[in-house]
């Protein structure tokens, strides 16, 4: 998988953010993992930091992109320092040192998992099926439906293999999928 922080805020990313919370705009913030932070436990990590150093928690969404394939928003929390600096203190799986973050004024973490919000970047039936299957996997896990989960995970792997092959076929000199009019290598591929 080639998921990363989006290089630019494309019209598709703006559309995704409008769908989630039309009042706020996404912005980039630094990732400075706390040495004691646990991967995938942003809410706990930020709450512990607030207890130790003050500041506050900001709930929202980190925006990820698999260039040419899809974008997704993952429910997330960042630390707001006492001086007002926004910092992501939770290590991520992608090795990035900045994230694109969209604050959410209404949603807070209640202990219940929240599924990601995803949008396909191309009208490819396999990408659309992959995203739908990913949603179904989340639902099956929540319902503890082991039988459905086995079938869904098998199909998801097949689709993921297809998507990995598709990404390698997209040329750096092709027009960028975001619609900017630039070559991919000069736009979203300039990571």
C-alpha positions as CSV (number, residue, x, y, z in Angstrom):
1,X,0.0,0.0,0.0
2,X,1.2,3.5,-0.8
3,X,-0.8,5.5,1.8
4,X,0.7,8.8,2.9
5,X,0.0,12.4,3.8
6,X,-1.5,14.2,0.7
7,X,1.0,16.5,-0.9
8,X,-1.6,19.0,-1.8
9,X,-5.2,19.8,-0.7
10,X,-7.0,18.7,-3.9
11,X,-10.6,19.3,-4.8
12,X,-11.4,15.7,-3.8
13,X,-9.8,16.2,-0.4
14,X,-11.8,19.5,0.0
15,X,-15.0,17.5,-0.9
16,X,-14.2,14.8,1.6
17,X,-13.6,17.5,4.3
18,X,-16.8,19.3,3.4
19,X,-18.7,16.0,3.8
20,X,-17.3,15.5,7.3
21,X,-17.4,19.1,8.7
22,X,-18.1,22.0,6.4
23,X,-17.1,24.6,9.0
24,X,-13.4,23.7,9.2
25,X,-10.6,23.5,6.7
26,X,-7.8,20.9,6.9
27,X,-4.3,22.0,7.8
28,X,-0.9,20.3,8.1
29,X,0.7,19.7,11.5
30,X,4.0,18.2,12.6
31,X,4.2,14.6,13.9
32,X,6.3,14.6,17.0
33,X,5.7,11.2,18.7
34,X,6.0,11.2,22.4
35,X,8.5,8.5,23.5
36,X,5.8,6.9,25.6
37,X,3.0,7.1,23.0
38,X,1.5,3.9,21.8
39,X,0.7,3.5,18.0
40,X,-3.0,3.6,17.2
41,X,-3.9,4.9,20.7
42,X,-4.1,8.7,19.9
43,X,-7.0,9.4,22.4
44,X,-5.2,7.8,25.3
45,X,-1.8,9.3,24.3
46,X,-3.2,12.8,24.2
47,X,-5.2,12.5,27.4
48,X,-2.0,11.4,29.2
49,X,-0.1,14.3,27.7
50,X,-2.8,16.8,28.8
51,X,-2.7,15.3,32.4
52,X,1.1,15.7,32.5
53,X,1.7,19.0,30.6
54,X,-1.6,20.7,30.3
55,X,-3.1,21.9,27.0
56,X,-6.1,20.1,25.5
57,X,-7.3,17.4,23.2
58,X,-8.5,18.2,19.7
59,X,-10.7,15.6,18.0
60,X,-10.8,15.4,14.3
61,X,-9.7,13.5,11.2
62,X,-6.3,12.7,9.8
63,X,-6.5,12.7,6.0
64,X,-4.6,9.9,4.2
65,X,-4.2,9.4,0.5
66,X,-3.2,6.5,-1.7
67,X,-2.3,8.6,-4.8
68,X,-4.4,7.8,-7.9
69,X,-6.5,5.4,-5.9
70,X,-8.4,6.8,-2.9
71,X,-8.4,9.2,0.1
72,X,-9.7,8.5,3.5
73,X,-10.3,10.3,6.8
74,X,-9.4,8.5,10.0
75,X,-10.9,9.7,13.3
76,X,-8.0,11.0,15.4
77,X,-6.9,13.2,18.2
78,X,-4.0,15.6,18.5
79,X,-2.5,17.6,21.4
80,X,-3.0,21.3,21.6
81,X,-0.1,22.7,23.8
82,X,-0.8,25.3,26.5
83,X,0.6,27.9,24.0
84,X,-1.8,26.8,21.3
85,X,0.5,24.7,19.1
86,X,-1.1,21.7,17.4
87,X,1.0,18.5,17.6
88,X,0.4,14.9,16.6
89,X,2.1,13.0,19.4
90,X,1.0,9.5,18.2
91,X,3.4,7.5,16.0
92,X,1.9,6.4,12.6
93,X,2.3,3.4,10.4
94,X,3.4,5.4,7.4
95,X,6.5,7.0,8.7
96,X,5.4,10.6,7.8
97,X,6.5,13.6,9.8
98,X,3.4,15.7,9.0
99,X,-0.2,15.0,8.7
100,X,-3.2,16.7,7.1
101,X,-5.7,17.2,9.9
102,X,-9.4,18.3,9.9
103,X,-10.8,19.4,13.3
104,X,-14.3,18.1,14.1
105,X,-16.5,20.4,16.3
106,X,-19.1,17.8,17.1
107,X,-17.5,14.3,17.4
108,X,-15.5,13.2,20.4
109,X,-14.1,9.8,21.3
110,X,-16.6,7.8,23.5
111,X,-14.6,4.6,23.6
112,X,-16.4,3.2,20.5
113,X,-14.5,2.6,17.3
114,X,-15.3,4.9,14.3
115,X,-14.9,3.7,10.8
116,X,-12.9,5.8,8.3
117,X,-14.6,7.8,5.6
118,X,-13.3,7.0,2.1
119,X,-13.6,8.4,-1.4
120,X,-12.4,6.8,-4.6
121,X,-10.2,9.0,-6.8
122,X,-11.1,7.1,-9.9
123,X,-14.2,5.6,-11.4
124,X,-12.7,2.1,-11.2
125,X,-15.1,-0.6,-10.1
126,X,-12.3,-2.5,-8.3
127,X,-11.4,0.6,-6.2
128,X,-15.1,1.1,-5.3
129,X,-15.5,-2.5,-4.4
130,X,-12.3,-2.4,-2.3
131,X,-13.7,0.6,-0.3
132,X,-17.1,-1.0,0.1
133,X,-15.4,-4.3,1.3
134,X,-13.3,-2.3,3.8
135,X,-16.5,-0.9,5.2
136,X,-18.0,-4.4,5.4
137,X,-15.0,-5.7,7.2
138,X,-15.3,-2.9,9.8
139,X,-19.0,-3.9,10.3
140,X,-18.3,-7.6,10.5
141,X,-15.6,-6.9,13.2
142,X,-18.1,-4.8,15.2
143,X,-20.7,-7.5,15.0
144,X,-18.1,-10.2,15.7
145,X,-19.3,-12.0,12.5
146,X,-16.3,-14.4,12.0
147,X,-17.9,-16.2,9.1
148,X,-18.5,-13.1,7.1
149,X,-15.1,-11.6,8.1
150,X,-13.2,-14.6,6.6
151,X,-14.9,-14.2,3.3
152,X,-14.6,-10.4,3.3
153,X,-10.9,-10.5,4.2
154,X,-10.2,-12.9,1.4
155,X,-11.9,-10.6,-1.1
156,X,-10.2,-7.6,0.3
157,X,-6.8,-9.2,-0.1
158,X,-7.6,-10.0,-3.8
159,X,-8.7,-6.4,-4.4
160,X,-5.6,-5.0,-2.6
161,X,-3.3,-7.1,-4.8
162,X,-5.1,-5.5,-7.8
163,X,-4.7,-2.0,-6.4
164,X,-1.0,-2.5,-5.7
165,X,-0.6,-3.5,-9.4
166,X,-2.6,-0.6,-10.5
167,X,-0.5,1.9,-8.7
168,X,2.6,0.7,-10.4
169,X,1.0,1.3,-13.8
170,X,0.3,5.0,-13.2
171,X,3.1,7.0,-14.9
172,X,4.8,10.0,-13.4
173,X,4.3,12.0,-16.7
174,X,0.5,11.2,-16.8
175,X,-1.9,14.1,-16.0
176,X,-2.5,14.2,-12.3
177,X,-5.7,12.5,-11.1
178,X,-6.6,15.5,-8.9
179,X,-7.5,17.6,-11.9
180,X,-4.8,20.3,-11.5
181,X,-3.7,20.1,-15.1
182,X,-0.1,19.3,-14.0
183,X,1.8,16.1,-14.6
184,X,1.5,13.7,-11.7
185,X,5.2,14.1,-10.9
186,X,4.8,17.9,-10.5
187,X,1.7,17.6,-8.4
188,X,0.4,14.9,-6.1
189,X,3.4,12.7,-7.0
190,X,5.9,15.3,-5.7
191,X,6.3,13.7,-2.3
